[in-house]
Amino acid sequence: MRYRITFVAGLAIGYVLGAKAGRARYEQMSRTARKVADSPVVQEVAGLVGAQVGNAGRTVYDKAVDKMPITSVRDFLARPTDEELRTMERETPRETADDGAGGR
């Protein structure tokens, strides 16, 4: 059904852009399209679809969070990489040695 609506919308847009019937026909089609878009039924359906998309997005987010071992992106970004861990391990003994040397 979604593909039919997309196809019909494409035909309508193609007709509007390619129509050589004159300005009056173009304005008539524009008014009709505006009336359809501004109709309360269409606005209500658009609101429902938007809410469903929002709910679906939240559901997907919740499922992804349940499967991820990291609690947030901030936690993920705060974790050091393997290279940073190796660097930290190499620097830690030197810092301890420097602290001891500074007390001489």
N, C-alpha and C positions, 0 to 999 in steps of 0.2 A: 504494500500500500504506500509505503514511504517513497518508493521509487516512482510510482505513478504520480504522486503529488509533485515530486521534483521534476518529472518529465513535463507535466502540464504547466508548472510554473516556468520552466524553460521555454516552452512553446509561447506562453503569454509574453514573456520578456522579449523573445525573438520577434514576435509579431509587433509589439509596441515599437521596438527599435527599428524594425524593417518596414513598418507600415508607411505607405505613400498615400494614405487616404486623406491626408491634410491635417491641419491643426485642430479642427473641430473634433474629428474622430479621436485624435490623441488626447485632447482635453476630456472628452467623454470617458475614455478608458481610464484616465488618471483619476477622475472623480469617482468612478466605480471602484477602483482599487482602493482609494482613500476611504470610501464608505465601508468597504469590506474590512479593511484594517482597523478602522475606528469602531466597528460594531461591537457591542458589549459581549456578544457570544464569542467572537474571535478573541477579544481581550481576555475573557474568562478562560478559554481553552489555552491561550498563551500562558496565562498565569499558572494553570494546572500543570502544563508541560514543564514550565520553568521550575515549579516546586518538585516535580518528579525527578527532574535532572539533578536538582540540588540534593534531594534525598538519596539518589543513586550515587552521586559523588561522595556523600558522607558515608554511605554503606561501604563503598570501595575503600575509602580512607580507613575506616574502622577495621576492615578485614586485613588491610595491608599492615596496619599498626600491630594487630594481634600476631601476625606472622614474623614481624621484624624483632630482632633481639635488642635493638637500640630504641630507647624511649623517645628520643627526639633528634631532629637534625642537628641541634646545638650539641647534644651529647656526641653524635657521630663526628662532627667537625672538631670537637674538643679532644677527641682521642688522638694520640700521637701515631704517626705512621711508623712502619717498621724501621725505616731509615732514621726517623727522629728518635726511636727507642735505642737504636744502636749508638747514635751520637750521644744520647743522654748517658748510656752505660759507659762509654769511653770517657766522658767528661766528669762523671761523678767521682771516680778515684782521684783524678787530678785536683778537683776542688778540695777534697779532703786533705791531700798532700799539701796544697797551698795553704790551707788553714793552719796546718801544723808548722809549716815553714815560717809563716808570718809571726809566730809566737817566739821565735828564737831570740 
